[in-house]
Every structure is written in structure tokens, then in C-alpha cells.
Amino acid sequence: SVTDVVRGLPGAASLDDVVVVQVSLWAVMVSLAAVWRSVGVEPGAVIGHSQGEIAAAVVAGALSVQDGARVVVLRARAIAQSLSGHGGMVSVAAGSDRVRELIAGWGERISIASVNGPSSTVVSGEPDALGELMAACESAGIRARRIAVDYASHSPQVESIREQVTEALADVESRTAHVPFYSTVTGSLIDTSGLDAGYWVTNLRQEVRFDATVRELLADGFGYFVECSPHPVLTVGMQEIFEDHADAQAVALGTLRRDEGGPERFLTSLAEGYVRGLAVDWQILFAGTGAQWADLPTYAFQREWFWLRSTAGSGAADMSGAGLDVTGHPLLGALVRVAAEDRVVLAGRVSSGSHPWLVDHAVSGVVVVPGAALVELALRAADEVGCAVVEELTLAAPLVVPERGGLQVQLSVGPPDGTGRRELTLHS
């Protein structure tokens, strides 16, 4: 049961099994595409990444759900039986040209598995060779990480199961899709009547040309890319492609996220697309809930302030008559330089009446001066004594603002030590 697996119910099959994880992922991708369609977001085209092409073919109408399930199950079984335990995959944060230079010394032991973006390339190959590559990447200052698989898809190792998979999928029937299908095997739009057994072996064997195919879609005028997956692993690469593509005004959207698999996350993704121009049929979404449309005013919003304006305790009073310097700072209005010592004290008064914005920062109903404001006070003190950086700020206790009245605040900056550093303390 895929639903038992996804929900992690007791006794469910393990996602550590390559067949289980590939089948479950395929089912989730096809299902999420149906969820998007249920609210009026229809695909103008589909693109799939590696196994994702099987889901894309079903969504496009090139394969029936039954044939799509057969392709993913039987191919995954062949991987588990013959490839599992003999390979691995590594994601390298570099462009494909740079990665080809890096792996040249290992010959066919390491191959480019997929090009996901201008600085995102995946390689596959023998485990020992991949370990050596990761060490080489570390020496070169290139980030590389292992992908949690123990087989090398998109590598010469796939040739060992070509005959087995071709025979297993001989009865799969494909047809010309009603939704355009952009192949990451060819990097272009193709006729899906050719998605036979041979194609699905090639899909597993050849490099995934995701970068090139996304660019083809951009060139053909597509602007919204929705990743129907349990976690958006490809949206970052797509965003890099958009930025690298001249005049591309495209949007990449995820659907769910790791540990965020409920309706709220989907609605958030839907809203993220809607506010950026994606057409959504909200009437379908809210049908039967009693929700009604509320028209916004056709004129500019008219704003009127109803809060009492306080004039007391603003910190703007002239302190020079008392022998103090005026800082102009909203919280620390006065400054005194202590005679005979290289010490500075800044003082002021804080209250919710003089600083109403503080009321917006409440913790469990108690108004607290935000940590960011305390950092700003430290920076202002640093300016007064000619220091450029606040290296460390330890908050021993929150600065709580009382409901009535206010706090007297003093910030004291001590003399410099041998390195020019100064200590500061804040009291209230």
C-alpha cells in the first residue's frame, strides 16, 4: 500500500527498498499533478527528470496509469536485482564542463548522470571511484555530497540490464499525448508514440539533459514550472537556469516539502503561484464551504489613524542644559563621557507609550524589546567610541517593558583593552 508507506504506518514496506521508494515516488508525483489539475492548473507541457519521465508520460496521456506503474515497477526490480550494491551517485555543485574535467581520469568508472542547472551536476559510478572524486572535489574547494542510493543509474552499468528491461516492458503501449512531452533524453519536444521499452531503458542509461530541456521550454514561451514532488529538489536549479537565460521571466514552484505534506502546504504553493500570475480556479477549491467572493474597493485604500499619539518620553528633549550630549537616538537620547576615564554612558527611557512599535513584539503576552533592537543599541554605542564591529552580544535576560510606566536604560562602554576592543553592558 503506497498510502501506508507514505504515512509511515506500522508494518508498511520500507522506503529503504529501491522498488518501494521508486514506486511510491512515482505514485505521489502522478497524484500531485492530479491535485494541481483539480483546481484548474492544467499543464501546457510536461517534463520529467529521470524516473520522473514515467510520471510525466502518464500525466501527459502518453501512457495509461497501468502501463506507467508497470514501467516503474519492473524497471525498479531489475535495478534492485542487478545494479543495487554496485554503484552510487554524487551531486557536485559545479557546471557540467567543470565536472567532465574532474571525472576524466576515471574513464567509464564515473559518468555524468544529469545536468540540473548551471552549477548543479550529478555523477554516477563505482563507489570507490566516487569516494576518490569527492576527495578531489574537497581539495578543489567544490562542494559534493553523496545521494542516498546504492546503484549507478545513467551510467554504463545500466547496459547489464538492457535486455532484461526491454523484455519485461515489451507489452507497454504508448500513444501520442494530448499534452506536449519534452524529453530530457533528447532535450527537445518529441512524439510520445515512441515511448516504448527501448526508450525506458535509454531513459535509465543516458545522461538526463534537464538543463537543456528547461531552456527549450523557455525558448518556446513557457513561464510557470510546477514541480509535482514531495520535496522541491529541482526548483533551485531551475531558478539558476532562469537567471542564466536571457529575458526569462519564469517562475519555479514546488508542491509539498519535507515534513510539510498536508493541505496547508499545497494551498501555500498554490497561493505562491497565484500571486505571481498563475491561473487558479478558487471557486472549485472552495465549493461547498460556504465561502463567498469579497470584492476589494475600486479606489485606493483610505487610511485613518485612530491610536493616541504620545508626546511624553520621546527622548527628543534637549539635554545639553544638564551637561549631557544629545544623540538623536529614539531609545538612548542622552550621552555622557565620564571624566578622567575613557568610558561612555548612553541613557534613555523606554516605554510602550513612547515607543508603540514595541507592542508588536510580545512573548506570551509580555512586551519584550527585540534582540535585533539590542544589537542596534550596541552598534550605536560602537559608533560613539570609534569601533566598527560588534563581535559578541550575550543576552543574560530579556528587557521586559512594563504595561504602565517605562524603563530607565543605561548602556555603558568601557575603556579599550590592549587590542582596541571595548566591553559594553546594558542595564535597566
C-alpha positions, 0 to 999 in steps of 0.5 A, a space after each residue: 500500500 503506497 498510502 501506508 508507506 507514505 504515512 509511515 504506518 506500522 508494518 508498511 514496506 520500507 522506503 529503504 527498498 529501491 522498488 518501494 521508494 521508486 514506486 511510491 515516488 512515482 505514485 505521489 508525483 502522478 497524484 500531485 499533478 492530479 491535485 494541481 489539475 483539480 483546481 484548474 492548473 492544467 499543464 501546457 507541457 510536461 517534463 520529467 527528470 529521470 524516473 520522473 519521465 514515467 510520471 510525466 508520460 502518464 500525466 501527459 496521456 502518453 501512457 495509461 496509469 497501468 502501463 506507467 506503474 508497470 514501467 516503474 515497477 519492473 524497471 525498479 526490480 531489475 535495478 534492485 536485482 542487478 545494479 543495487 550494491 554496485 554503484 552510487 551517485 554524487 551531486 557536485 555543485 559545479 557546471 557540467 564542463 567543470 565536472 567532465 574535467 574532474 571525472 576524466 581520469 576515471 574513464 567509464 568508472 564515473 559518468 555524468 548522470 544529469 545536468 540540473 542547472 548551471 552549477 548543479 551536476 550529478 555523477 554516477 559510478 563505482 563507489 570507490 571511484 566516487 569516494 576518490 572524486 569527492 576527495 578531489 572535489 574537497 581539495 578543489 574547494 567544490 562542494 559534493 555530497 553523496 545521494 542516498 542510493 546504492 546503484 549507478 543509474 545513467 551510467 554504463 552499468 545500466 547496459 547489464 540490464 538492457 535486455 532484461 528491461 526491454 523484455 519485461 516492458 515489451 507489452 507497454 503501449 504508448 500513444 501520442 499525448 494530448 499534452 506536449 512531452 519534452 524529453 530530457 533524453 533528447 532535450 527537445 519536444 518529441 512524439 510520445 508514440 515512441 515511448 516504448 521499452 527501448 526508450 525506458 531503458 535509454 531513459 535509465 542509461 543516458 545522461 538526463 539533459 534537464 538543463 537543456 530541456 528547461 531552456 527549450 521550454 523557455 525558448 518556446 514561451 513557457 513561464 510557470 514550472 510546477 514541480 509535482 514532488 514531495 520535496 522541491 529538489 529541482 526548483 533551485 536549479 531551475 531558478 539558476 537556469 532562469 537567471 542564466 537565460 536571457 529575458 526569462 521571466 519564469 517562475 519555479 514552484 514546488 508542491 509539498 516539502 519535507 515534513 510539510 505534506 498536508 493541505 496547508 502546504 499545497 494551498 501555500 504553493 498554490 497561493 505562491 503561484 497565484 500571486 505571481 500570475 498563475 491561473 487558479 480556479 478558487 471557486 472549485 477549491 472552495 465549493 461547498 464551504 460556504 465561502 463567498 467572493 469579497 470584492 476589494 474597493 475600486 479606489 485606493 485604500 483610505 487610511 485613518 489613524 485612530 491610536 493616541 499619539 504620545 508626546 511624553 518620553 520621546 527622548 527628543 528633549 534637549 539635554 545639553 542644559 544638564 551637561 549631557 550630549 544629545 544623540 538623536 537616538 529614539 531609545 538612548 537620547 542622552 550621552 555622557 563621557 565620564 571624566 578622567 576615564 575613557 568610558 561612555 554612558 548612553 541613557 534613555 527611557 523606554 516605554 510602550 507609550 513612547 515607543 508603540 512599535 514595541 507592542 508588536 513584539 510580545 512573548 506570551 503576552 509580555 512586551 519584550 524589546 527585540 534582540 535585533 533592537 539590542 544589537 542596534 543599541 550596541 552598534 550605536 554605542 560602537 559608533 560613539 567610541 570609534 569601533 566598527 564591529 560588534 563581535 559578541 552580544 550575550 543576552 543574560 535576560 530579556 528587557 521586559 517593558 512594563 504595561 504602565 510606566 517605562 524603563 530607565 536604560 543605561 548602556 555603558 562602554 568601557 575603556 579599550 583593552 590592549 587590542 582596541 576592543 571595548 566591553 559594553 553592558 546594558 542595564 535597566 
